Amino acid sequence: MKKVIGMLLILTLAVGMLSGCQSSKTTDGVQSDASGETKADEPGDGAKTTEPVALEFWTISLQPTFTDFFNQLIADYEAANPGVTVKWTDLPYESIQEKLVTAAAGGKAPDVVNLNTQMALTLSGKDALVDLEAEATQEQRSIYVESLYDSTRIGNSVYAFPWYASPNIMMYNKELFEKAGITEIPTNYQDAFDMAKTMKEKTGAYLYNPPEFFNLLVEEGIPILNDDNTAAAFNNTDTVKLLESFKAMTDADYLPKTNWGKWDNELKLFETGKLAIISSSGSSLSRIKDEAPDVYEKIGLAKPLTGSTGLSRNALMNVVVPKASKNQEAAILFASYITNDDNQLAFCKEVAIFPSTTKASEDSFFISDQTSLEGQARAMSTQVSVTSKDYSLGVEGQSDIQAEVNKVYEAVITSGKDIQAALEKEETAVNDILNK
């Protein structure tokens, strides 16, 4: 069903794009400097409109927790930009695709939309999103951490302003480590195999749950695709050795055999003392505190467990402008405002997330509290963000590719099938996706 919805979305947005909804460089209400570059870092830098501009702004799962925050943000923007009104709609993650389909089919596509990286790449590959590398100003584009800004890059085009990020940090159960007699905090999946044996034998708990197989390949430096993204590249001897090593550990029950990367399952194991380590954003601390306060009191923090590259995952939310928007230039101004330094920093003070702009990420706020666990988590996120990124392939259809790659793990680790046969099967499936 999700695939059907996704295809309908792509088609309807493309139709909207071709039906006369493209923007003009002379959109009413946009102020330019002497060089013709538009400005948007401050709300007052925007519009002195001659005609009203009504923008539709869609987000994912921010109400009711942040209703007051965003209502005020929007009110400030409207006050500084007479003639511009912003209608904010918040939708659950599981329904935003269907709502976009309905809106686009009815000729009422939103102007600014909050999407994750995978969804943004899928739409950008179908020419349904505005290329911000071409349409936004250098001033607007230059404020973001480069690796995060490049998450939605395809070739020379970039299709989103990165918004808030959730860099993984390690949360570990100090009591389990003491019981196992392990004094060193592990850093590398495979280097921690001996620790995993010790942890399981002495405590009955697993040391860690491996990440989903796609992420494991990225973190071990094994390429998913070839250099020009035209074919699968993961069917190689490095992948075979990786699978063999993890199969030996899971067959011996030193590491979990199922549910790799399944967050809800990991959290349940951690909260019941059956898993010593989880890697997640600092925002997870509040949930653990509510659901398992006894485990919360035992938590220590460290840099996340990762592969040989030292790279860790930083799940990113983005803001995009659909080509079907009738107000593209005004939409870019508002998208820039929502994701600028000041507003990202203000949002981070409301919830344990991390900004995607360089200036905001360097603010002293993130290291100002070294006493509370939450404050320590923010400081750790600051350190980790330097070596973290959203695991983007830079191609459309990443979610489908990712699903096929993960089937290798399911076949080999969970079902015990032949490694080479599983790799060849999914290599063919990925190449079929790339050649569509």
C-alpha positions as CSV (number, residue, x, y, z in Angstrom):
1,M,0.0,0.0,0.0
2,K,2.8,2.4,0.9
3,K,4.4,1.8,-2.5
4,V,1.2,2.6,-4.3
5,I,0.7,5.7,-2.3
6,G,4.3,6.8,-3.0
7,M,3.8,6.3,-6.7
8,L,0.5,8.2,-6.7
9,L,2.2,11.0,-4.9
10,I,5.0,11.2,-7.4
11,L,2.6,11.3,-10.3
12,T,0.2,13.8,-8.9
13,L,3.0,16.2,-7.9
14,A,4.5,15.9,-11.3
15,V,1.1,16.7,-12.9
16,G,0.9,19.7,-10.6
17,M,4.3,20.8,-11.7
18,L,3.4,20.6,-15.4
19,S,0.1,22.4,-15.0
20,G,1.4,25.9,-14.6
21,C,2.4,26.0,-10.9
22,Q,6.0,27.0,-11.4
23,S,7.4,30.0,-9.6
24,S,8.5,33.4,-10.9
25,K,11.7,35.3,-9.9
26,T,9.5,38.3,-9.4
27,T,7.0,36.8,-6.9
28,D,5.1,39.6,-5.2
29,G,6.2,40.2,-1.6
30,V,9.9,39.2,-1.8
31,Q,12.4,41.8,-1.0
32,S,15.8,41.7,-2.7
33,D,19.2,43.3,-1.9
34,A,21.1,45.4,-4.5
35,S,22.6,42.3,-6.1
36,G,19.1,40.7,-6.6
37,E,19.7,38.1,-3.9
38,T,16.8,37.5,-1.6
39,K,17.3,37.6,2.1
40,A,15.7,35.5,4.8
41,D,17.8,35.1,7.9
42,E,15.5,37.4,9.9
43,P,11.7,37.5,9.6
44,G,11.7,41.2,8.9
45,D,14.0,40.7,5.9
46,G,11.1,39.3,3.9
47,A,8.0,40.7,2.3
48,K,6.5,44.1,1.6
49,T,3.7,42.6,-0.3
50,T,1.4,44.2,-2.9
51,E,-0.8,41.1,-3.0
52,P,-1.6,38.7,-0.1
53,V,0.5,35.5,-0.1
54,A,-1.0,32.5,1.7
55,L,1.5,29.7,2.5
56,E,0.6,26.1,3.5
57,F,3.2,24.7,5.9
58,W,3.0,20.9,6.7
59,T,5.0,19.2,9.5
60,I,5.2,15.7,11.0
61,S,4.0,14.9,14.5
62,L,4.8,18.2,16.2
63,Q,1.3,18.9,17.7
64,P,0.2,19.2,20.5
65,T,3.6,19.2,22.2
66,F,5.0,22.1,20.2
67,T,1.8,23.9,19.2
68,D,2.5,27.1,21.2
69,F,6.1,27.2,20.0
70,F,5.3,27.1,16.3
71,N,2.2,29.3,16.6
72,Q,4.5,32.0,18.0
73,L,7.1,31.4,15.4
74,I,4.5,31.8,12.6
75,A,2.9,34.9,14.3
76,D,6.4,36.5,14.4
77,Y,6.9,35.9,10.8
78,E,3.5,37.2,9.7
79,A,4.0,40.3,11.8
80,A,7.3,41.0,10.2
81,N,6.0,40.2,6.7
82,P,2.7,42.1,6.1
83,G,0.5,40.4,3.5
84,V,2.0,36.9,4.2
85,T,-0.2,34.4,6.1
86,V,0.9,30.9,7.0
87,K,-1.5,28.0,7.6
88,W,0.2,25.3,9.6
89,T,-1.0,21.7,9.3
90,D,0.6,18.9,11.4
91,L,0.2,15.3,10.3
92,P,1.1,11.9,11.7
93,Y,4.1,10.3,9.9
94,E,2.1,7.4,8.6
95,S,-0.5,9.7,6.9
96,I,1.5,12.5,5.4
97,Q,2.0,10.7,2.0
98,E,-1.7,10.1,1.6
99,K,-2.5,13.7,2.5
100,L,0.0,14.9,0.0
101,V,-1.6,12.8,-2.7
102,T,-5.0,14.1,-2.0
103,A,-3.8,17.8,-1.9
104,A,-1.8,17.5,-5.1
105,A,-4.7,15.8,-6.9
106,G,-7.0,18.6,-5.9
107,G,-4.5,21.3,-7.1
108,K,-3.8,22.5,-3.5
109,A,-0.3,21.3,-2.9
110,P,1.4,22.7,0.3
111,D,4.2,25.3,-0.1
112,V,6.6,24.1,2.6
113,V,6.7,20.5,3.8
114,N,8.6,18.7,6.5
115,L,9.9,15.3,5.1
116,N,12.6,12.9,6.1
117,T,15.6,12.3,3.8
118,Q,14.3,9.2,2.1
119,M,11.0,10.7,1.2
120,A,12.7,13.9,0.0
121,L,15.1,11.9,-2.2
122,T,12.2,9.8,-3.7
123,L,10.3,13.0,-4.7
124,S,13.4,14.8,-5.9
125,G,14.3,12.0,-8.2
126,K,10.9,12.5,-9.9
127,D,11.5,16.3,-10.3
128,A,8.7,17.1,-7.9
129,L,10.8,19.4,-5.5
130,V,12.4,22.7,-6.0
131,D,16.2,22.6,-6.4
132,L,17.4,24.8,-3.6
133,E,21.0,24.8,-4.9
134,A,19.6,26.7,-7.9
135,E,16.8,28.7,-6.4
136,A,17.9,29.6,-2.8
137,T,20.6,32.3,-2.2
138,Q,24.1,31.5,-1.2
139,E,23.4,33.3,2.1
140,Q,20.5,30.9,2.7
141,R,22.4,27.8,1.7
142,S,25.7,28.5,3.5
143,I,24.4,28.3,7.1
144,Y,24.1,24.5,7.4
145,V,26.6,21.8,8.4
146,E,27.8,20.6,5.0
147,S,27.3,16.9,5.5
148,L,23.7,17.5,6.5
149,Y,23.0,20.0,3.7
150,D,24.3,17.4,1.3
151,S,21.9,14.7,2.5
152,T,19.4,15.4,-0.3
153,R,22.0,16.1,-2.9
154,I,21.7,14.4,-6.3
155,G,24.5,15.5,-8.6
156,N,24.7,19.3,-8.5
157,S,21.2,19.7,-7.0
158,V,20.0,19.9,-3.4
159,Y,16.3,19.5,-2.6
160,A,15.9,20.4,1.0
161,F,17.0,22.7,3.8
162,P,18.1,20.3,6.6
163,W,16.2,21.0,9.8
164,Y,16.5,19.2,13.1
165,A,18.7,16.2,13.6
166,S,18.9,13.4,16.1
167,P,22.5,12.2,16.4
168,N,22.9,8.8,18.1
169,I,24.7,8.5,21.4
170,M,25.4,5.4,23.5
171,M,23.3,4.7,26.6
172,Y,24.7,1.8,28.6
173,N,23.6,0.0,31.8
174,K,26.4,0.6,34.3
175,E,25.2,-2.1,36.6
176,L,25.4,-4.8,33.9
177,F,28.9,-3.7,33.0
178,E,30.0,-4.0,36.6
179,K,28.3,-7.4,37.0
180,A,30.1,-8.6,33.8
181,G,33.4,-7.2,35.0
182,I,33.8,-5.1,31.8
183,T,35.6,-1.8,32.5
184,E,36.1,-0.6,28.9
185,I,33.3,0.9,26.9
186,P,33.2,-0.7,23.5
187,T,33.5,1.4,20.3
188,N,33.4,-1.0,17.4
189,Y,30.9,-3.7,16.7
190,Q,33.3,-6.5,15.7
191,D,36.0,-5.5,18.2
192,A,33.3,-5.9,21.0
193,F,32.7,-9.6,20.1
194,D,34.7,-10.8,23.1
195,M,32.9,-8.4,25.4
196,A,29.6,-9.7,24.0
197,K,30.5,-13.2,25.0
198,T,31.5,-12.1,28.5
199,M,28.3,-10.0,28.9
200,K,26.0,-12.9,27.9
201,E,27.8,-15.6,29.9
202,K,28.0,-13.5,33.2
203,T,24.7,-11.6,33.1
204,G,22.4,-13.3,30.6
205,A,22.1,-10.0,28.8
206,Y,23.1,-9.1,25.3
207,L,25.8,-6.5,25.0
208,Y,24.2,-4.8,22.0
209,N,21.7,-5.4,19.2
210,P,23.3,-4.9,15.8
211,P,21.9,-2.1,13.6
212,E,19.8,-2.8,10.6
213,F,22.0,-4.4,8.0
214,F,22.0,-1.5,5.6
215,N,23.4,0.8,8.3
216,L,25.9,-1.8,9.4
217,L,27.4,-1.9,5.8
218,V,27.6,1.9,5.8
219,E,29.3,2.0,9.2
220,E,31.8,-0.7,8.2
221,G,32.7,1.2,5.1
222,I,31.2,-1.3,2.6
223,P,29.7,0.5,-0.4
224,I,26.1,-0.1,-1.1
225,L,26.4,1.2,-4.7
226,N,29.2,1.8,-7.1
227,D,30.9,5.2,-7.5
228,D,28.3,6.6,-10.0
229,N,25.3,5.0,-8.3
230,T,24.4,2.9,-11.3
231,A,24.7,-0.6,-9.8
232,A,24.9,-2.5,-6.5
233,A,28.3,-2.9,-5.0
234,F,27.7,-4.8,-1.7
235,N,28.1,-8.3,-3.2
236,N,31.8,-8.6,-2.3
237,T,34.2,-10.5,0.0
238,D,34.1,-7.9,2.7
239,T,30.3,-8.4,3.0
240,V,30.7,-12.2,3.1
241,K,33.3,-12.0,5.9
242,L,31.0,-9.6,7.8
243,L,28.1,-11.9,7.6
244,E,30.1,-14.9,8.5
245,S,31.4,-13.2,11.7
246,F,28.0,-12.0,12.8
247,K,26.4,-15.4,12.0
248,A,28.8,-17.1,14.3
249,M,27.9,-14.7,17.1
250,T,24.2,-15.0,16.6
251,D,24.2,-18.8,16.2
252,A,26.0,-18.9,19.6
253,D,23.4,-16.6,21.0
254,Y,26.0,-14.0,22.0
255,L,24.1,-11.4,20.0
256,P,20.4,-11.2,19.0
257,K,19.5,-13.1,15.8
258,T,16.3,-11.2,15.0
259,N,15.0,-7.6,15.1
260,W,18.3,-5.9,14.2
261,G,17.8,-2.2,14.3
262,K,14.2,-2.5,15.6
263,W,14.1,0.4,18.1
264,D,11.0,-0.6,20.1
265,N,12.4,-4.1,20.6
266,E,15.8,-2.7,21.7
267,L,14.2,-0.3,24.1
268,K,12.1,-3.1,25.7
269,L,15.2,-5.2,26.1
270,F,17.2,-2.3,27.6
271,E,14.4,-1.3,30.0
272,T,14.1,-4.9,31.3
273,G,17.9,-5.4,31.8
274,K,18.3,-7.8,28.9
275,L,20.4,-5.4,26.7
276,A,23.4,-3.5,28.0
277,I,23.7,-0.9,25.3
278,I,21.4,1.1,23.0
279,S,22.3,3.8,20.6
280,S,19.7,6.5,20.2
281,S,19.2,10.3,20.4
282,G,19.2,12.0,23.8
283,S,15.5,12.5,23.5
284,S,15.0,8.8,24.4
285,L,16.1,9.5,28.0
286,S,12.8,11.0,28.9
287,R,10.9,7.9,27.7
288,I,13.2,5.6,29.6
289,K,12.8,7.8,32.7
290,D,9.0,7.4,32.5
291,E,8.9,3.7,31.5
292,A,11.8,2.3,33.6
293,P,13.0,4.8,36.2
294,D,15.1,2.2,37.9
295,V,17.1,1.6,34.7
296,Y,17.3,5.3,34.1
297,E,19.2,5.7,37.3
298,K,21.9,3.2,36.0
299,I,22.5,4.8,32.7
300,G,26.0,6.0,31.6
301,L,26.7,7.9,28.3
302,A,29.3,7.5,25.7
303,K,29.9,7.9,22.0
304,P,27.8,5.5,20.0
305,L,28.9,2.0,19.1
306,T,29.7,1.9,15.4
307,G,31.7,0.2,12.7
308,S,35.3,0.5,11.5
309,T,34.6,3.9,9.9
310,G,33.8,5.6,13.2
311,L,30.7,7.0,11.5
312,S,27.4,7.2,13.3
313,R,23.9,7.8,12.2
314,N,22.2,11.2,12.5
315,A,18.5,10.9,11.5
316,L,17.5,14.1,9.8
317,M,14.3,15.9,9.2
318,N,14.2,18.4,6.3
319,V,12.1,21.2,4.9
320,V,11.3,21.1,1.2
321,V,9.4,23.2,-1.3
322,P,7.3,21.2,-3.8
323,K,7.4,22.4,-7.4
324,A,3.6,22.3,-7.4
325,S,3.6,25.3,-5.0
326,K,2.2,28.5,-6.5
327,N,4.4,30.6,-4.2
328,Q,7.9,29.0,-4.6
329,E,10.0,32.1,-3.8
330,A,7.9,33.1,-0.8
331,A,8.0,29.5,0.3
332,I,11.8,29.4,0.2
333,L,11.9,32.5,2.3
334,F,9.7,30.9,4.9
335,A,11.6,27.6,4.8
336,S,14.8,29.5,5.4
337,Y,13.3,31.3,8.3
338,I,12.0,28.1,10.0
339,T,15.5,26.5,9.7
340,N,17.7,29.5,10.4
341,D,20.2,29.6,13.3
342,D,18.1,31.4,15.9
343,N,14.9,29.3,15.3
344,Q,16.8,26.0,15.3
345,L,18.5,26.9,18.5
346,A,15.2,27.9,20.1
347,F,13.6,24.6,19.0
348,C,16.5,22.7,20.5
349,K,15.9,24.3,23.8
350,E,12.3,22.9,23.7
351,V,13.3,19.3,23.0
352,A,16.5,17.1,23.0
353,I,17.3,17.4,19.3
354,F,20.3,19.0,17.5
355,P,20.5,21.8,15.0
356,S,21.6,21.4,11.4
357,T,23.2,24.9,11.2
358,T,26.9,25.5,12.0
359,K,26.4,28.5,14.2
360,A,23.6,27.0,16.3
361,S,25.4,23.7,16.8
362,E,28.4,25.6,18.3
363,D,26.2,27.5,20.9
364,S,27.3,27.1,24.5
365,F,23.8,25.9,25.4
366,F,24.8,22.4,24.3
367,I,27.6,22.1,26.9
368,S,26.2,24.4,29.6
369,D,24.8,21.6,31.8
370,Q,27.2,18.9,32.8
371,T,25.3,17.7,35.9
372,S,22.0,16.3,34.6
373,L,21.9,13.2,32.4
374,E,20.0,15.2,29.8
375,G,22.6,17.9,29.8
376,Q,25.4,15.4,29.5
377,A,23.5,13.9,26.5
378,R,23.4,17.3,24.8
379,A,27.1,17.7,25.3
380,M,27.7,14.2,23.9
381,S,25.6,15.0,20.9
382,T,27.8,18.0,20.2
383,Q,30.8,15.8,20.1
384,V,29.2,13.1,18.0
385,S,27.7,15.4,15.4
386,V,31.1,16.0,13.9
387,T,31.3,12.3,12.8
388,S,27.7,11.7,12.1
389,K,25.5,11.9,9.0
390,D,22.1,10.8,7.6
391,Y,22.9,7.7,5.6
392,S,21.8,9.0,2.2
393,L,22.7,7.3,-1.0
394,G,21.8,10.3,-3.1
395,V,19.4,8.4,-5.3
396,E,15.7,8.1,-5.7
397,G,14.2,4.9,-4.3
398,Q,16.5,4.7,-1.4
399,S,13.8,3.2,0.8
400,D,13.3,0.3,-1.7
401,I,17.0,-0.2,-2.0
402,Q,17.4,-0.2,1.8
403,A,14.6,-2.8,2.1
404,E,16.3,-5.2,-0.4
405,V,19.7,-4.9,1.3
406,N,18.2,-5.7,4.7
407,K,16.7,-8.9,3.1
408,V,20.3,-10.3,3.0
409,Y,20.5,-10.2,6.8
410,E,17.0,-11.8,7.1
411,A,18.0,-14.6,4.8
412,V,21.4,-15.3,6.2
413,I,21.2,-14.5,9.9
414,T,17.5,-15.1,10.7
415,S,16.8,-18.0,8.2
416,G,20.2,-19.6,7.8
417,K,20.3,-19.4,4.0
418,D,23.4,-19.5,1.9
419,I,25.4,-16.2,2.0
420,Q,26.4,-16.0,-1.6
421,A,22.9,-16.9,-2.9
422,A,21.3,-14.2,-0.7
423,L,23.8,-11.6,-1.9
424,E,23.3,-12.4,-5.5
425,K,19.5,-12.3,-5.2
426,E,19.4,-8.9,-3.6
427,E,22.1,-7.5,-5.9
428,T,19.8,-8.3,-8.8
429,A,16.8,-6.7,-6.9
430,V,18.8,-3.5,-6.3
431,N,20.0,-3.3,-9.9
432,D,16.4,-3.7,-11.0
433,I,15.4,-0.7,-8.9
434,L,18.2,1.4,-10.3
435,N,17.4,0.5,-13.9
436,K,13.6,1.3,-13.7
